[in-house]
Amino acid sequence: MTTLFVNACLRGEESRTLQLCQAYLEGLDDVQEVNLAQLRLEPFYAESVAYRAQLEKAGMFDDPIFDLSKQFAEADEIVIGAPYWDLSFPAALKVYVEHVSVCDITFHYTEDARCEGLCKARRLTYLTTGGGDVGAANYGYDYLGAIAGMFGIPETRFVAADNLDVWGTDVEAQMAAAREAVEQLRAER
């Protein structure tokens, strides 16, 4: 079983979100990591969108522009780790989603104009940490849940350690509670 780890923990080893991800991934044999801090994907602009659309129309899916999308579509499980920034997640993750969202790889349209997902994954697990209250406005998870539905991934799960920058918060207790929730998700795999 292949687990795709989309690492949007842009602070690297200093990231508390990465700590949660490492706890979740511990002991898994086949983990493929996409490190967005290292990858530094460019957003799509008119020229790149036109180029990709031309390849899609011609059915030329062996171009490297589709590699991330094919990797995403073939994974058995998706794990996304991203800090809670500005009510969602870093822009690098949105750019990544633009790269994997490809008609006829991660989704397609049926003859009656319905969007139908093509991804193999049974679940998408989203792990985050935030300085404030993540649960109050978690638009990142809402967005990723909608994308998962579009891509045909039937289950989404979420764990957060939040309020980590609020004065008086017991940060270690918050992280321990999140690690416990991560362990529960691991047990449900």
MARBA-3410 file (N, C-alpha, C, O; in Angstrom, 1 decimal):
189
0.8,-1.2,0.0,0.0,0.0,0.0,0.9,1.2,0.0,1.7,1.4,0.9 ~ 0.7,2.1,-1.0,1.5,3.3,-1.1,0.8,4.5,-0.4,-0.4,4.8,-0.6 ~ 1.5,5.1,0.5,1.0,6.3,1.2,1.8,7.5,0.6,3.0,7.6,0.6 ~ 1.1,8.5,0.1,1.7,9.7,-0.5,1.6,10.8,0.6,0.5,11.1,1.1 ~ 2.8,11.2,1.1,2.9,12.3,2.1,3.2,13.6,1.4,4.3,13.8,0.8
2.2,14.5,1.4,2.3,15.8,0.8,2.8,16.7,2.0,2.0,17.1,2.8 ~ 4.1,17.0,2.0,4.7,17.8,3.1,4.7,19.3,2.7,5.5,19.8,2.0 ~ 3.7,20.0,3.3,3.7,21.4,3.2,4.1,22.1,4.5,3.7,23.2,4.8 ~ 5.0,21.4,5.2,5.6,22.0,6.5,6.8,22.8,6.1,7.9,22.3,6.2 ~ 6.5,24.0,5.7,7.6,24.8,5.1,8.7,25.2,6.0,9.7,25.7,5.6
8.5,25.1,7.3,9.6,25.4,8.3,10.5,24.2,8.5,11.4,24.3,9.4 ~ 10.4,23.1,7.8,11.2,22.0,7.9,11.2,21.4,9.3,10.1,21.2,9.9 ~ 12.3,21.0,9.8,12.4,20.3,11.1,11.9,21.1,12.3,11.6,20.5,13.3 ~ 11.8,22.4,12.2,11.2,23.2,13.2,9.7,23.1,13.3,9.1,23.6,14.3 ~ 9.1,22.5,12.3,7.6,22.4,12.2,7.0,21.5,13.2,7.4,20.3,13.2
6.1,22.0,14.0,5.3,21.1,14.9,4.4,20.2,14.1,4.0,19.1,14.5 ~ 3.9,20.7,13.0,3.0,19.9,12.1,3.8,18.7,11.6,3.3,17.6,11.5 ~ 5.1,18.9,11.2,5.9,17.8,10.7,6.0,16.7,11.8,6.1,15.6,11.5 ~ 6.1,17.1,13.0,6.2,16.2,14.1,5.0,15.3,14.1,5.1,14.0,14.3 ~ 3.8,15.8,13.9,2.6,15.0,13.9,2.6,14.1,12.7,2.2,12.9,12.8
3.0,14.6,11.6,3.1,13.8,10.3,4.1,12.6,10.6,3.8,11.5,10.2 ~ 5.2,12.9,11.1,6.2,11.8,11.4,5.6,10.7,12.3,5.8,9.5,12.1 ~ 4.8,11.1,13.3,4.2,10.2,14.2,3.2,9.3,13.4,3.1,8.1,13.6 ~ 2.4,10.0,12.5,1.4,9.2,11.7,2.1,8.2,10.7,1.7,7.1,10.6 ~ 3.2,8.7,10.1,3.9,7.9,9.1,4.8,6.8,9.7,5.2,5.9,8.9
5.1,6.9,10.9,6.1,5.9,11.5,5.7,4.5,11.3,4.5,4.1,11.5 ~ 6.6,3.7,10.8,6.4,2.3,10.6,5.8,1.9,9.3,5.7,0.7,9.0 ~ 5.4,2.9,8.5,4.8,2.6,7.2,5.9,2.3,6.2,7.0,2.9,6.2 ~ 5.8,1.3,5.4,6.8,0.8,4.5,6.9,1.6,3.2,8.1,2.0,2.9 ~ 5.9,1.9,2.6,5.9,2.5,1.2,5.3,3.9,1.3,4.2,4.2,1.0
6.2,4.9,1.7,5.8,6.3,1.8,6.5,7.0,0.7,7.8,7.0,0.7 ~ 5.8,7.7,-0.1,6.4,8.6,-1.1,6.1,10.0,-0.6,5.0,10.4,-0.4 ~ 7.2,10.8,-0.5,7.1,12.2,0.0,7.2,13.2,-1.1,8.1,13.1,-2.0 ~ 6.3,14.2,-1.1,6.4,15.3,-2.0,6.7,16.5,-1.0,5.8,16.9,-0.3 ~ 7.9,17.0,-1.0,8.3,18.1,-0.1,8.1,19.4,-0.9,8.9,19.8,-1.8
7.0,20.2,-0.5,6.7,21.4,-1.3,7.7,22.5,-1.1,7.9,23.3,-2.0 ~ 8.4,22.5,0.0,9.5,23.5,0.3,10.6,23.3,-0.7,11.3,24.2,-1.2 ~ 10.9,22.0,-1.0,12.0,21.7,-1.9,11.5,21.8,-3.4,12.3,22.2,-4.2 ~ 10.3,21.4,-3.6,9.8,21.4,-5.0,9.6,22.8,-5.6,9.9,23.0,-6.8 ~ 9.1,23.7,-4.8,8.9,25.1,-5.2,8.2,25.2,-6.6,8.7,25.8,-7.5
7.0,24.6,-6.6,6.2,24.7,-7.8,5.8,26.1,-8.1,5.5,26.9,-7.2 ~ 5.7,26.4,-9.4,5.2,27.7,-9.9,3.7,27.5,-10.1,3.2,26.5,-10.5 ~ 2.9,28.6,-9.7,1.5,28.6,-10.0,1.3,28.6,-11.6,2.2,28.9,-12.3 ~ 0.1,28.2,-12.0,-0.2,28.2,-13.4,-0.6,29.6,-13.8,-1.4,30.3,-13.2 ~ 0.0,30.0,-14.9,-0.4,31.3,-15.6,-0.9,30.9,-17.0,-0.9,29.8,-17.4
-1.3,31.9,-17.7,-1.9,31.7,-19.0,-1.1,30.7,-19.9,-1.7,29.8,-20.5 ~ 0.2,30.9,-20.0,1.0,30.1,-20.9,1.1,28.7,-20.4,0.9,27.7,-21.2 ~ 1.3,28.5,-19.1,1.4,27.1,-18.6,0.0,26.4,-18.6,0.0,25.2,-18.9 ~ -1.0,27.1,-18.4,-2.4,26.5,-18.5,-2.6,26.1,-19.9,-3.2,25.0,-20.2 ~ -2.3,26.9,-20.9,-2.5,26.6,-22.3,-1.7,25.4,-22.7,-2.2,24.5,-23.4
-0.5,25.4,-22.3,0.4,24.2,-22.6,-0.2,22.9,-22.0,-0.3,21.9,-22.8 ~ -0.6,23.0,-20.8,-1.2,21.7,-20.2,-2.5,21.4,-20.8,-2.7,20.2,-21.1 ~ -3.3,22.3,-21.1,-4.6,22.0,-21.8,-4.4,21.4,-23.2,-5.1,20.5,-23.6 ~ -3.4,21.9,-23.9,-3.0,21.3,-25.2,-2.6,19.9,-25.1,-3.1,19.0,-25.9 ~ -1.8,19.6,-24.1,-1.4,18.2,-23.9,-2.6,17.3,-23.5,-2.7,16.2,-23.9
-3.4,17.8,-22.6,-4.6,17.1,-22.1,-5.5,16.7,-23.3,-5.9,15.6,-23.5 ~ -5.8,17.7,-24.2,-6.6,17.6,-25.3,-6.1,16.5,-26.3,-6.8,15.7,-26.9 ~ -4.8,16.5,-26.4,-4.1,15.5,-27.3,-3.9,14.1,-26.6,-3.5,13.2,-27.2 ~ -4.3,14.0,-25.3,-4.1,12.8,-24.6,-2.6,12.4,-24.3,-2.3,11.3,-24.2 ~ -1.7,13.4,-24.3,-0.3,13.2,-24.1,0.1,13.3,-22.6,0.7,14.3,-22.2
-0.3,12.3,-21.9,-0.2,12.4,-20.4,1.2,11.9,-20.0,1.4,11.7,-18.8 ~ 2.1,11.6,-20.9,3.5,11.1,-20.4,4.4,12.3,-20.3,5.6,12.1,-19.9 ~ 3.9,13.5,-20.5,4.8,14.7,-20.3,5.0,14.9,-18.8,4.1,14.6,-18.0 ~ 6.2,15.3,-18.3,6.4,15.4,-16.9,5.5,16.4,-16.2,5.4,16.3,-14.9 ~ 4.8,17.2,-16.8,3.9,18.2,-16.2,2.8,17.4,-15.5,2.1,17.9,-14.6
2.5,16.1,-15.8,1.5,15.3,-15.3,2.0,14.3,-14.2,1.2,13.6,-13.6 ~ 3.3,14.3,-13.9,3.9,13.4,-13.0,3.2,13.4,-11.6,2.9,12.4,-11.0 ~ 3.1,14.6,-11.1,2.5,14.8,-9.7,1.1,14.3,-9.7,0.6,13.7,-8.7 ~ 0.3,14.6,-10.7,-1.1,14.2,-10.8,-1.2,12.7,-10.8,-2.0,12.1,-10.1 ~ -0.4,12.0,-11.6,-0.4,10.6,-11.7,0.0,9.9,-10.4,-0.6,8.9,-9.9
1.0,10.5,-9.7,1.4,10.0,-8.4,0.3,10.1,-7.4,0.0,9.1,-6.7 ~ -0.4,11.2,-7.4,-1.5,11.4,-6.5,-2.6,10.4,-6.8,-3.2,9.8,-5.9 ~ -3.0,10.3,-8.0,-4.1,9.4,-8.4,-3.8,7.9,-8.1,-4.8,7.2,-7.8 ~ -2.6,7.5,-8.1,-2.2,6.1,-7.9,-2.0,5.8,-6.4,-1.9,4.6,-6.1 ~ -1.9,6.7,-5.5,-1.6,6.5,-4.1,-2.8,5.8,-3.5,-4.0,6.1,-3.8
-2.5,4.9,-2.5,-3.6,4.2,-1.8,-4.1,5.1,-0.6,-5.3,4.9,-0.2 ~ -3.3,5.9,-0.1,-3.7,6.8,1.0,-2.9,8.2,0.8,-1.8,8.2,0.3 ~ -3.6,9.3,1.1,-2.9,10.6,1.0,-2.9,11.2,2.4,-3.8,11.2,3.1 ~ -1.7,11.6,2.8,-1.5,12.3,4.0,-0.9,13.7,3.7,0.1,13.8,3.0 ~ -1.6,14.7,4.2,-1.2,16.1,3.9,-0.9,16.7,5.3,-1.7,16.8,6.2
0.3,17.2,5.4,0.7,18.0,6.6,1.0,19.4,6.2,1.8,19.7,5.4 ~ 0.3,20.3,6.8,0.4,21.8,6.5,0.1,22.6,7.8,-0.9,22.3,8.5 ~ 0.9,23.6,8.1,0.5,24.5,9.2,-0.8,25.3,8.9,-1.1,25.5,7.7 ~ -1.4,25.7,9.9,-2.6,26.5,9.8,-2.2,28.0,9.7,-1.8,28.6,10.6 ~ -2.3,28.5,8.4,-1.8,29.8,8.1,-3.0,30.5,7.5,-3.7,30.0,6.6
-3.3,31.7,8.0,-4.3,32.6,7.4,-5.7,31.9,7.2,-6.3,32.0,6.1 ~ -6.1,31.1,8.2,-7.4,30.3,8.1,-7.4,29.1,7.2,-8.4,28.5,7.1 ~ -6.2,28.8,6.6,-6.2,27.6,5.8,-4.8,27.0,5.9,-4.4,26.3,6.9 ~ -4.0,27.2,4.9,-2.7,26.5,4.8,-1.8,27.4,3.8,-2.3,28.3,3.2 ~ -0.5,27.1,3.8,0.4,27.9,2.9,0.0,27.8,1.4,-0.5,26.7,1.0
0.2,28.8,0.7,-0.1,28.9,-0.7,0.6,27.8,-1.5,0.0,27.4,-2.6 ~ 1.7,27.3,-1.1,2.4,26.2,-1.8,1.5,25.0,-1.9,1.6,24.3,-2.9 ~ 0.7,24.7,-0.9,-0.2,23.6,-1.0,-1.3,23.8,-2.1,-1.7,22.9,-2.8 ~ -1.8,25.0,-2.2,-2.8,25.3,-3.2,-2.2,25.2,-4.6,-2.9,24.6,-5.5 ~ -1.0,25.6,-4.8,-0.3,25.5,-6.0,-0.2,24.0,-6.4,-0.3,23.6,-7.5
0.2,23.2,-5.4,0.3,21.7,-5.6,-1.0,21.1,-6.0,-1.0,20.3,-7.0 ~ -2.1,21.5,-5.4,-3.4,21.0,-5.8,-3.7,21.4,-7.2,-4.3,20.6,-7.9 ~ -3.3,22.6,-7.6,-3.5,23.0,-9.0,-2.8,22.0,-10.0,-3.2,21.7,-11.0 ~ -1.6,21.6,-9.5,-0.8,20.7,-10.4,-1.4,19.3,-10.4,-1.2,18.6,-11.4 ~ -2.0,18.8,-9.4,-2.6,17.5,-9.4,-4.0,17.4,-9.9,-4.4,16.3,-10.3
-4.6,18.5,-10.0,-6.0,18.5,-10.5,-6.0,18.5,-12.0,-6.0,19.6,-12.6 ~ -6.1,17.3,-12.6,-6.0,17.2,-14.0,-7.1,16.3,-14.5,-7.2,15.1,-14.1 ~ -7.9,16.8,-15.4,-9.0,16.1,-16.0,-8.4,14.8,-16.7,-7.4,14.9,-17.5 ~ -9.0,13.7,-16.5,-8.6,12.4,-17.0,-7.5,11.7,-16.3,-7.0,10.7,-16.7 ~ -7.0,12.4,-15.2,-6.1,11.7,-14.3,-6.6,11.6,-12.9,-6.8,10.5,-12.4
-7.0,12.7,-12.3,-7.5,12.7,-10.9,-9.1,12.8,-10.9,-9.7,12.4,-9.9 ~ -9.6,13.2,-12.0,-11.1,13.3,-12.2,-11.4,13.3,-13.7,-10.5,13.5,-14.5 ~ -12.7,13.2,-14.0,-13.1,13.4,-15.4,-14.6,13.8,-15.3,-15.3,13.7,-14.3 ~ -15.2,14.1,-16.5,-16.6,14.4,-16.6,-17.3,13.3,-17.3,-16.8,12.8,-18.4 ~ -18.4,12.9,-16.8,-19.2,11.9,-17.5,-20.0,12.5,-18.6,-20.0,13.7,-18.8
-20.6,11.6,-19.4,-21.4,12.1,-20.6,-22.5,13.0,-20.2,-22.9,13.9,-21.0 ~ -23.0,12.8,-19.0,-24.1,13.7,-18.5,-23.6,14.8,-17.6,-24.3,15.4,-16.8 ~ -22.3,15.2,-17.8,-21.7,16.4,-17.3,-21.5,16.4,-15.7,-21.4,17.4,-15.1 ~ -21.4,15.2,-15.2,-21.1,15.0,-13.8,-19.6,14.8,-13.6,-18.9,14.1,-14.4 ~ -19.0,15.5,-12.6,-17.6,15.3,-12.2,-17.5,14.0,-11.5,-18.3,13.7,-10.5
-16.5,13.2,-11.9,-16.3,11.9,-11.3,-14.9,11.7,-10.9,-14.0,11.9,-11.8 ~ -14.6,11.3,-9.7,-13.2,11.1,-9.3,-12.6,9.9,-9.8,-13.2,8.9,-10.0 ~ -11.2,9.9,-10.0,-10.5,8.8,-10.6,-9.4,8.3,-9.6,-8.6,7.4,-10.0 ~ -9.3,8.9,-8.5,-8.2,8.6,-7.6,-8.4,7.3,-6.9,-9.6,6.9,-6.6 ~ -7.4,6.6,-6.6,-7.4,5.2,-6.0,-7.5,5.3,-4.5,-8.0,4.3,-3.9
-7.1,6.4,-3.9,-7.0,6.5,-2.4,-8.3,6.3,-1.8,-9.4,6.7,-2.3 ~ -8.3,5.6,-0.6,-9.5,5.4,0.2,-9.7,6.5,1.2,-10.9,6.8,1.6 ~ -8.6,7.2,1.5,-8.8,8.3,2.5,-7.7,9.3,2.3,-6.6,9.1,1.8 ~ -8.0,10.5,2.8,-7.1,11.6,2.9,-7.1,12.1,4.3,-8.1,12.4,4.9 ~ -5.9,12.1,4.9,-5.7,12.5,6.3,-4.9,13.8,6.3,-3.9,14.0,5.7
-5.5,14.8,6.9,-4.9,16.2,7.0,-4.5,16.5,8.4,-5.3,16.4,9.4 ~ -3.2,16.8,8.6,-2.6,17.1,9.9,-2.1,18.5,9.9,-1.4,19.0,9.0 ~ -2.4,19.2,11.0,-2.0,20.6,11.1,-1.7,21.0,12.5,-2.2,20.4,13.5 ~ -1.1,22.2,12.7,-0.9,22.8,14.0,-1.1,24.3,13.7,-0.8,24.8,12.7 ~ -1.7,25.0,14.8,-2.0,26.4,14.6,-1.7,27.2,15.9,-1.8,26.6,17.0
-1.3,28.4,15.7,-1.1,29.3,16.8,-2.4,29.7,17.5,-2.4,29.9,18.7 ~ -3.5,29.7,16.8,-4.9,30.0,17.3,-5.8,28.8,17.3,-5.4,27.7,17.1 ~ -7.1,29.1,17.3,-8.1,28.1,17.3,-8.4,27.6,15.9,-9.1,28.3,15.1 ~ -7.9,26.5,15.6,-8.1,25.9,14.2,-9.5,25.6,13.9,-10.0,25.8,12.8 ~ -10.2,25.0,14.9,-11.6,24.6,14.7,-12.5,25.7,14.4,-13.6,25.4,13.8
-12.2,26.9,14.7,-13.2,28.0,14.6,-13.4,28.3,13.1,-14.5,28.7,12.7 ~ -12.4,28.2,12.3,-12.5,28.5,10.8,-11.4,27.7,10.1,-10.3,28.2,9.7 ~ -11.7,26.5,9.8,-10.7,25.6,9.2,-11.0,25.4,7.7,-11.4,24.3,7.3 ~ -10.8,26.5,7.0,-11.1,26.5,5.6,-10.2,25.6,4.8,-10.6,25.1,3.7 ~ -9.0,25.4,5.3,-8.1,24.5,4.6,-8.6,23.1,4.5,-8.6,22.4,3.5
-9.1,22.6,5.7,-9.7,21.2,5.7,-11.0,21.2,4.9,-11.2,20.2,4.2 ~ -11.8,22.2,5.0,-13.0,22.3,4.2,-12.7,22.1,2.7,-13.3,21.4,1.9 ~ -11.7,22.9,2.3,-11.2,22.9,0.8,-10.7,21.5,0.5,-11.1,21.0,-0.6 ~ -9.8,20.9,1.3,-9.3,19.6,1.0,-10.3,18.5,1.0,-10.2,17.6,0.2 ~ -11.3,18.7,1.8,-12.4,17.7,1.8,-13.2,17.8,0.5,-13.6,16.7,0.0
-13.4,19.0,0.0,-14.1,19.1,-1.2,-13.3,18.6,-2.4,-13.9,17.9,-3.3 ~ -12.0,18.9,-2.4,-11.1,18.3,-3.4,-11.1,16.8,-3.4,-11.2,16.2,-4.4 ~ -11.1,16.2,-2.2,-11.1,14.8,-2.1,-12.4,14.2,-2.7,-12.3,13.2,-3.4 ~ -13.5,14.9,-2.4,-14.7,14.4,-3.0,-14.7,14.5,-4.5,-15.2,13.6,-5.2 ~ -14.2,15.6,-5.0,-14.1,15.8,-6.5,-13.2,14.7,-7.1,-13.4,14.2,-8.2
-12.1,14.3,-6.4,-11.2,13.3,-6.9,-11.6,11.8,-6.6,-11.0,10.9,-7.0 ~ -12.8,11.7,-5.9,-13.3,10.3,-5.6,-12.7,9.7,-4.4,-12.8,8.4,-4.3 ~ -12.1,10.4,-3.5,-11.6,9.9,-2.3,-12.7,9.9,-1.2,-13.1,11.0,-0.8 ~ -13.2,8.8,-0.8,-14.4,8.8,0.0,-14.3,9.2,1.5,-15.3,9.6,2.1 ~ -13.1,9.2,2.0,-13.0,9.5,3.5,-11.9,10.6,3.7,-10.8,10.5,3.1
-12.3,11.6,4.5,-11.3,12.6,4.9,-11.2,12.6,6.5,-12.3,12.4,7.1 ~ -10.0,12.8,7.0,-9.8,12.8,8.4,-8.9,14.0,8.8,-8.2,14.5,7.9 ~ -9.0,14.5,10.0,-8.3,15.7,10.4,-7.9,15.6,11.8,-8.6,15.2,12.7 ~ -6.6,16.1,12.1,-6.1,16.3,13.4,-5.4,17.6,13.5,-4.7,17.9,12.6 ~ -5.6,18.3,14.6,-4.9,19.6,14.8,-4.5,19.7,16.2,-5.2,19.3,17.2
-3.3,20.3,16.4,-2.9,20.9,17.7,-3.1,22.4,17.5,-2.4,23.0,16.7 ~ -4.0,23.0,18.3,-4.2,24.4,18.1,-4.0,25.2,19.4,-3.7,24.7,20.5 ~ -4.1,26.5,19.2,-3.9,27.5,20.3,-2.4,27.4,20.8,-2.2,27.8,21.9 ~ -1.5,27.0,20.0,-0.1,26.8,20.4,0.6,28.1,20.7,1.7,28.1,21.3 ~ 0.1,29.2,20.2,0.8,30.5,20.4,0.0,31.4,21.4,0.3,32.6,21.5
-1.1,30.9,21.9,-1.9,31.6,22.9,-1.3,31.6,24.2,-0.9,30.5,24.8 ~ -1.1,32.8,24.8,-0.4,32.9,26.1,-1.1,32.0,27.1,-2.4,32.0,27.3 ~ -0.3,31.2,27.9,-0.9,30.4,28.9,-1.2,29.0,28.5,-1.5,28.1,29.3 ~ -1.2,28.7,27.2,-1.4,27.4,26.7,-0.3,26.4,27.0,0.9,26.8,26.9 ~ -0.7,25.2,27.5,0.3,24.2,27.7,0.6,23.5,26.4,-0.1,22.6,26.0
1.6,24.0,25.7,1.9,23.5,24.3,2.2,22.0,24.3,1.7,21.4,23.4 ~ 2.9,21.5,25.2,3.2,20.1,25.2,2.0,19.3,25.4,1.8,18.2,24.8 ~ 1.0,19.7,26.3,-0.2,19.0,26.5,-1.1,19.0,25.2,-1.7,18.0,24.8 ~ -1.1,20.2,24.5,-1.8,20.3,23.2,-1.2,19.3,22.2,-1.9,18.6,21.5 ~ 0.1,19.3,22.1,0.8,18.4,21.2,0.6,16.9,21.5,0.4,16.1,20.7
0.6,16.6,22.8,0.4,15.2,23.3,-1.0,14.8,22.9,-1.2,13.7,22.5 ~ -2.0,15.7,23.1,-3.4,15.3,22.7,-3.5,15.1,21.2,-4.2,14.2,20.8 ~ -2.8,15.9,20.4,-2.8,15.7,19.0,-2.1,14.4,18.6,-2.6,13.7,17.7 ~ -1.0,14.1,19.2,-0.3,12.8,18.9,-1.2,11.6,19.3,-1.2,10.6,18.6 ~ -2.0,11.8,20.4,-2.9,10.7,20.7,-4.0,10.5,19.7,-4.4,9.4,19.3
-4.5,11.6,19.2,-5.5,11.6,18.1,-4.9,11.0,16.8,-5.6,10.2,16.1 ~ -3.6,11.3,16.5,-2.9,10.7,15.4,-2.8,9.2,15.6,-3.0,8.4,14.7 ~ -2.5,8.8,16.8,-2.4,7.3,17.1,-3.7,6.6,16.9,-3.7,5.5,16.4 ~ -4.8,7.3,17.2,-6.1,6.7,17.0,-6.4,6.5,15.5,-6.9,5.5,15.1 ~ -6.0,7.5,14.7,-6.1,7.4,13.2,-5.3,6.3,12.7,-5.7,5.5,11.8
-4.1,6.1,13.2,-3.2,5.0,12.8,-3.8,3.7,13.1,-3.8,2.8,12.2 ~ -4.5,3.6,14.2,-5.1,2.3,14.6,-6.3,2.0,13.7,-6.6,0.8,13.5 ~ -6.9,3.0,13.1,-8.0,2.8,12.2,-7.7,2.5,10.7,-8.5,2.3,9.9 ~ -6.4,2.5,10.5,-6.0,2.3,9.1,-6.3,0.9,8.6,-6.1,0.5,7.4
END
